[in-house]
Amino acid sequence: MPSQTASSLVLNLGNAFGALRHRNYRTYTIGNSISLIGTWAQRVTVGWLTWELTHSATWLGLVAFADLFPAVILSPWSGALADRRERLVIIWITMLFAMSQATLLAIVTAFDFIDIWGLFGLTLSLGCANAIAQPARLALIPNLVEREALSSAVAINSVVFNTARFIGPTIAGIVIKDSGVSLAFALNALSYVAFILSLINLKVVRPEQPTVSRNVWDDTLAGYRYAAEHQGIGAMLLLMAATTLGQRSVIELLPGFAGAVFHRGPEGLAWLTGMVGVGAMAGGIWVAGRKRLDGLTHVVVITVGVSTLFLFGFVSTAIFWVALPCLFVVGFAQVITGVAAQTLIQSAVDPRMRGRILSLYGMIFRGGPAVGALVFGIVGSHLGLRVSVAISAATGIAVCLYGRRREARIAAALEGDGESG
C-alpha cells in the first residue's frame, strides 16, 4: 500500500508539471517566474507605502482599484486585440512600459518626491498596461503546449504566480525594513529583464488563425454574445464574478490588517500575503495533478465554500498565528477555484474567440477585486476591517447556492472532450 501511494504521488506530480516538457512553455515560465516575484514585491510595497502615507483603509481600496479596475474598461478592447494581432508583440510592449513604471517609482521614492496622488497615478498607469497585456498572456498559453497539457500549463501558471506571491512579499518585507521602498521598486524593474529575455528566446509557437474584421467593436460584441449564449462559459464567468468581487479583495486590505489589527508592520504584511501565496501554490499543484476535466465544476463550487468558511475564521481572530493558517486555506481554495474555472473555459472555448473570452475572464479576475477593495475599503473605514471582510466573505454563500443549483448544466457544457460553442 505505501508503494502504491508513493507511485500515485509521483504520477500526480508528473501530471502537474507535464507542460514543462514543452520547450517554449518552459522558457516562458522561467522568465515569467522571475518577473512575477518582482511584481509581487512591488504590489506589497505599494500597499505598505499607501498605508504609511495615509493610514486609511479607503486609500488602500482606491490604490488597489487603480491597479485592477482598468481591466474592466480596457479588457473588451484588449481581448479583441489579442485575437487580431501578434500576442508576443503586445506582451513585449506592455512589459517594457511596466519596467519603465517601476524604474520611475524607484526614482521618485528615492528622492522623496512621492505623495498619495502620485502613487495613485503611477499605479493606474501600470493597471492600464496590465489590462492590455493580460488577454494576450492568457491566450498565448495554448499556443505553447499541446491540448492534453493545457490543464497542466494553466495550473503551473497559477503555481508560478502564487509561489511569487510568497517569495515577493518576503523579499519586500526584508528590503523595506532594511533599505526602504525605493530598492524594492528597483528590484522589480530589474526582474522584467528576465521575462523580456525569455520572450526573445521563444522559438516555435503553435499559431492560431487571427480573427480579421473591419470593426474591433463588432468583434468584441461577438465575444460577449458567444459567452452569454454558451451555457457553461457564461455561467462560470458569472460565478467567478461574484467570487472575485466578494472574496478576493481581502488580499488588497491586508496592509490594514498588518498595521491596525495585528500591529506587525511590513514583516507582518509579508507573512500574511506570503501565507496566502503558499496555500495557493499548494492548491495549484493539487489541481494540476488532475488529468481529466470530469468533476472540475464540482471542485469550483466546493472550494468557494471552503474559502468562505476560513475567511470567517480569519476575521474572527485577533491572534496572528491563528490568522496565518486560515489564510493558507483561503489561498489554497481560491487558487483551485480560479485554475479549475480557467481550465474549463480554455478547454471549451472556440479558438477563434479565445482572446475575447479570456479578456472577460481577466476583466473579472482583476476588476472584481478592484471594485471589492474599493467598496469594502470604504466600509472598513467606517465599520472596521474585520466587519468589512466578514461581509465580503458572506458572498461565498450565495455563490455556493447558485453553483449547486446550476452545477449539472455547467458541467455538461464544459467538461466534454472537445471544444464546444
Secondary structure, DSSP 8 states (H G I E B T S, - for coil): -HHHHHHHHHHHHHHHTGGGGSHHHHHHHHHHHHHHHHHHHHHHHHHHHHHHHH--HHHHHHHHHHHHTHHHHHHHHHHHHHHHS-HHHHHHHHHHHHHHHHHHHHHHHHTT---HHHHHHHHHHHHHHHHHHHHHHHHHHHHHS-GGGHHHHHHHHHHHHHHHHHHHHHHHHHHHHHH-HHHHHHHHHHHHHHHHHHHHT------------S-HHHHHHHHHHHHHH-TTHHHHHHHHHHHHHHTGGGGGGHHHIIIIIS--HHHHHHHHHHHHHHHHHHHHHHHHT----TTHHHHHHHHHHHHHHHHHHHHH---HHHHHHHHHHHHHHHHHHHHHHHHHHHHHS-GGGHHHHHHHHHHHHHHHHHHHHHHHHHHHHHH-HHHHHHHHHTHHHHHHHHHHHHHHHHHHHHSSSS---
